Amino acid sequence: MITSAFLTVDALAPAGTSTEAYAWLIAAVGTGQAAGTALSGALTEHPAIGASLPAAGAALTLTVLLAAHRHLAAPCATGQRRGRHRGTPARAAR
């Protein structure tokens, strides 16, 4: 899953901003892990609520993906592939 996240960031980050985009991804993962650990610790006293947490996470993920679908599915305006293929063919041949 983390590999997919890094590949998505690589594909969507504008040219020249990959390092910053990766830093934001790492910060988001760390924050999510910390928040999830804190939340799971707090919910150990309420197992009924804790059991519904995976479904709530899946619903939130689906909502975000549906909202971002147009942006994720949009072709690049220049017609070139995004991501690692940003370099010129001459540069790639080296």
Contacts in CASP RR format, 6 or more apart in sequence:
PFRMAT RR
TARGET T0000
AUTHOR 0000-0000-0000
METHOD contacts of the structure
MODEL  1
MITSAFLTVDALAPAGTSTEAYAWLIAAVGTGQAAGTALSGALTEHPAIG
ASLPAAGAALTLTVLLAAHRHLAAPCATGQRRGRHRGTPARAAR
2 29 0 8 1.000
5 25 0 8 1.000
5 29 0 8 1.000
6 22 0 8 1.000
6 25 0 8 1.000
9 18 0 8 1.000
9 21 0 8 1.000
9 22 0 8 1.000
9 25 0 8 1.000
10 18 0 8 1.000
10 21 0 8 1.000
10 83 0 8 1.000
10 84 0 8 1.000
11 82 0 8 1.000
11 83 0 8 1.000
12 21 0 8 1.000
12 72 0 8 1.000
12 82 0 8 1.000
13 20 0 8 1.000
13 21 0 8 1.000
13 83 0 8 1.000
15 86 0 8 1.000
39 53 0 8 1.000
40 50 0 8 1.000
40 53 0 8 1.000
43 49 0 8 1.000
43 50 0 8 1.000
43 53 0 8 1.000
65 72 0 8 1.000
76 82 0 8 1.000
80 86 0 8 1.000
END
